[in-house]
Amino acid sequence: MTIEHRSDVLIIGSGAAGLTCALHLADHFNIHLICKGKLSEGATYYAQGGIAAVLDNEDTIESHVNDTLIAGADLCNKESVEFTVKNSKQAIQWLIDKGVSFSLEDQAKNEQDYHLTREGGHSHRRIIHAADATGKAVQTSLSNAVTNHPNIKRFENYNAIDLVSTHSLGIIGESNQCHGAYALNRSSKQVESFDAKFVVLATGGASKVYLYTSNPDISSGDGIAMAWRSGCRVANLEFNQFHPTCLFHSKANSFLITEALRGEGALLKLPNGERFMQNFDERAELAPRDIVARAIDHEIKRLGVDCVYLDISHKDDDFIKSHFPTIYQRLLKLNIDMTKEAIPVVPAAHYTCGGVVVDNNARCDLEHLYAIGEVAFYRLAWC
């Protein structure tokens, strides 16, 4: 017997995008939230460095937009970039209101004096963060809010299999609409149906298809595949962002070394201790991720070595331990003391830039289906 669940809105995915969507809608709708693993799992939890937004009085929206267009090699949709950047400060404030504790300046005079770091491709310090575990702070705060909301029901350890649409039900004469999804309950080994007036894909990216990746095992592109099978357009799937510095260690299990290290002065070096980024870009270690990742890949192949090294040991010990406590402790367990020695790193697949084509209201080609976060590819005014 098929188990059926009915709700106003079905959200597939429980990372930052899915949880944010659920919390915005739950005061007005009944929400069912499908989680591929536990509520706390997903790529969001493992994000370290922080979130880019125009928060400093000396920074401007125009500067952030320009930096993004340059980093995107003029392939970005400018209208999409402007839409995202203009709404960044409001989005950060919403996270703060939900309880995310971002790091303050060392000499903060009030609770709004947040520490901003810098990352590659940015001309200003505009990365707000929670030490070096920003994703954990965001995921934990939003998960707690979702758990305590009476209108949100969670379904953990469910694998979404396929979307249910008018046409998939064999009703051809009517317009094609999304009516829900089928999902495998991994505990009972049964497939269950979820009926909903609206369905939101928040399933993340597909970086787990690569050997070296910063993503957890669940980042396998399920949402993109389901949308495509239902007739939705997908675009730019060849654009996969590689993070330049993933820890190279047999026991590391794809542990990311945040870009904020380079923003705070860490240097990339060859096995002989020689720097090399200045040979590839005048911004050296602060060049955009794609440039740094390609440079590292070039040097690894040129020299026939396994990795290069990221060195911040020239900075004060207390500075390193206070700004990067998670990385420091994790490396110590692997017998690497980042206050005294360089960290072995390789580029790793990090973010799926393409995805399901949507407009700025997250609408897909299939009626009543929406896609948000990493699964989506934003093209404003496409319809």
N, C-alpha and C positions, 0 to 999 in steps of 0.2 A: 504494500500500500504506500503510495507516494505521500510524503509529508509536505503540506503546503503552508506557507507563511504569507501574510498579507500586510502591507503597510502603505503609507502615503508615498514615502521615498525610500528607495533601496540604495545604499551607498556601498560600493564594492572597493574595499581598501581602507586601511586604518593608520596610514601615515599622517603627516601634517596636513595634507590636502583633505583627506577623508574626514579626519577629526574636526578640522576647521569648518568644513561644510556641514557636518552633523550639528555642531554647536550653533551655527547661524540659523539653521532651519528648525531645530527641535522645539522652540517655543511655539511654533505654529503648526508643525506636522508631526506625525508619528513616523519615527525613523527606525529602519533595520540596517545594521552595520555588519557587513561580512568581513571577517579578518582571516587572512590566509594562515597566520600563525596566532600567537598570543597578541593581545592588544598592544603590548609594549614593543613588539617586534617591527621590523621594516627598516628601510634605508634611513628614514628620518632619525631614528635613535642613534645611529652611528656617525652622523654628521658632527664635525668638530669645530671648524673655524668660525662660522658665524653667518650673519645675514647682512647683505649690502643694502643700505638705505641712506637717503640724504637726511642726516640728523644733526650735522654740525652747521653753525651759522656761517662758517667760511666756505662751506660746500654749496653747490647749486644743482638743481635738477638738470640743467643744461650740461653741466660737466659730467654728471653720471651718465646721461644719455650718450654724450659724445664718447666717453670711455667705452661704453658697451658697443657702440657702432664700430669703433676702431678694433676692439677685441674680436668682434664678429666679422672682421674683414669685409665690411660693407655688405654682408649677406643678410643682415637682420632686417626684419620688417620694422621700420622706424616708428610707425604708429603703435605697434605692439610694445616696443621698448619704452616709448613715452608713457603709455598707459600704465605699464608696470612700475616705472620709476616714480611717477607722480603719486601713485597710491602706496608707495613703500612706507612712508612715515606713519600713515594711518594703520597699516597692517602691523607694524611693530608695536604701536601703542595698544592695539587689540591684544597682542600676545602678552604685553606687560599687564594689562587688565585681567588677563586669565591666569596670572600668577607666575609667569616666566621670570626668573631672577637673573637678569643680565648683569655682567660684571661692571662694577663701578670703578671710577678712577681711584688711584691709590690715595689721593688727598681729596676725595669727594666731599664737597660741602653740603650737598643735599642728595636725596635719593634719585634725582634725575641726572646726576653727573656720570653718565655711562662711559666706560672706556671703549674707544673705537680703535680698532687696529686696521692695518692696511694689507691688501692682498694683491697678487699679480694683476696687471691691467687697470688698476685703479690709480687715479692721480691724487686722491685724497684718502685720509683715514675715514672710512665710512662703514666698517664692518663691526656691527654690534654683536656681542658674543657672551656666552656664559663660560668663562675660562676657556678650556679646550674641549668642552662637552656640550656644545650648544644644542645639538640634536636631542641629546638625552633630556636636557632641561625642557625643551619644547614638547617633546613626546610625552614626558611624564606629566607636565602641567595639563596638557590637553586631554590625556587619557584619564586623569583624575576628574576633570570636568565632565567628560563623557560618561564615566562610570556613575557619577552622582546625578545625572539628568534623568528624570523619570520617563521621558518620551523617547529615549534611545535604548534599543535592545541590541545587544552584541551577540554575534555568532562567531566564536573563535574556533580556529582550526577547521575552517571551511575553504575548499578550493572552488572558486567560481569556474564553471565549465563552459557555459555558453549563454548568450542572451536569448530571450524569448521575444519575438516580434510578431506582428500581424501576419507577415508573409511566412515566417517559419511555422506558424500554426496552420498554414494552408489557406488562409483567407486572402485571396489575391485581389478581389475587387475593391478593397478599401485602401486608403493611404497607409503606408508602412509605419507603424509605431512600435516603440519598445514597451513591453508589458512586464518585464522582470528578468529573471535569470535562473538557471539551474546551477546548483552547487553541491559538491561532494562533502558530506559530513565525514571527516577523517576519523572521528571517534566511532561512529556506528557503521562506517563504510557504505552508507546509503546516499543516494542522490536525492536532494530535496529541492522543491520549487519555491521560488520567491516571487510573488506577484506584487507589483507596485505601480502607482500612477506615474512615477518618474524614477529613472535609474541614473545614478551618477557613478562613472568609472573614476576611481582614484587609486589605480593599481600600481602606479610607479612605472619604472623603466624596465629595460631588458639587459642590463650590463652583466648579468650572470652568465651570458653566453660566451664571455671572454675568459681566458685562463687567469689573467691577473685583473682583479676587480676590487673596488672598495665596497661593493654591495653585498648584502646578505643573500642566502640561497634563494629566497622567495622573489628576487627581482628578475623574473623570467619572461616579462613581456606579455602576460596573459591578457590584459585588458586591450592592448593593441590588436592582438590576434582575434579576440572576440568581436571587437568593433568592425574589423575588416571583414570577417566572415558574415557579418550582418549587413554589409553593403556600405559601410562608412569609408570615406576617403582617409588614407594615411599619407603622411608626407615626410620627407627629409630624414628617413630612417638611416641613411648613410652617415648622418652627423652624430657621432658619438664622442662625447667629451672624455678625454683621458686626464685624470689627475696625475700630475708629474711625480708625486712622491708617496708611493705606497711602500710600507716596510717590506724589505726583502729578507725573509727569514722562514725557515722550514716549519716553524711552529707558530707563525704569526697569524695565519688564517685571514689574510687580506686586511691587515690593520693599516688604516690611513694615518699618514703624518701630515697634519694640517698645513695648509698653505700659509697660515698666519705665522709660522716659524720664519719663513722667508720675509714676511712683512715686518718682522721684528729683528731682522738682521742675519738670519741663517744663510750660509753660503753652500752652493753646490760644488762638489769637488770630485775629481777623478781619483782612482785608487792610489795614485802617487801624491795626493794632496793638492794638486793643481786645480785652480778654478778654470771654468770653461764657458760659462754663460755669456761673458762679455764678447766672445767670438761669434755669437749668434744674434745678439740683439743688444742695442745700447741700454735697454732697461735691465739687462742682466737677469738676476734672480727674480725681479719684479715684472718680467714680461708676462703676457697672458699665458694661460695654461697650455694651450695647444703648441705655442712656440717652445716653452720649456720642456714639455713632454717629448716633442720631436727632437730637440737638442740632446736630451738624455738618451733617447733611443739611438740616435746617430752615434754618440760616443760609445755606447755599449756595444754596438755592432762593429764600429771601427776598431775598437781595442779587443774585442772578443772576450769581454768580461761579463759577469753576471749582473752587476749593478754599479751605481755611482753612490756618492755619499753626501748627506746633508749635515752640515756642521754648524752648531750654534754654541759650541763649547767655549767660545771666546767671550760670551756674555756672562754676567754675574750669576752664580749658582742660585741665589735666592730669587732672582728675576725668572730664571728658567722654571724653577719648581713652583712658583706662584702663578705664572701665566700658562704653564702647560703641565698641570699636575697629573692628568690622566695619562698623557703620553709618557711622562717621566716614570710613573709607577709601572706602566705596562712594559716599558723597555727594561727597567730594572729586573723584572721577572725573567727576562730573556738574557740577562747578564750584559746589558748595554747601558752604560751610564752616559746619558746625553750631555751631562755637565762636563764630561771629560773626554768624550770621543764622538766621532761622527756616526751618523745613522745610515745604514745601507738602505737604498731606496730604488724603486723601479716605477715607471709609469703604469697606471692601471685604469681600466674602464670605470668611469665614474657616473656619467649622466647621459641619458638618452635624450638628445636634443629634438629629434623628430617625434612623431606620434600621431594620434587621432586628430584630424583637422577640426578645429572649433573656431567660433567667433569670440568676441570679448565677453559674451554672456555664457560661454562654455557649451554652446549648443553644437551637437554633431549633426551629420546628415540624416540620421534616423530620429524621427520625432520622439520627444519625451526622453531622449538619451543625452546625457551631458558627460563631459570629460574634463577633469581638472588635475592640476599638478603635473608631474613628469610624464604621465601617459598622454598628455595633450600637446598638440602643436597649434599655437595661437596665431591665427591669421585674421586680423580685424576686418570687418566689412567684407567677408568672402561671399556672402549669399546674395 
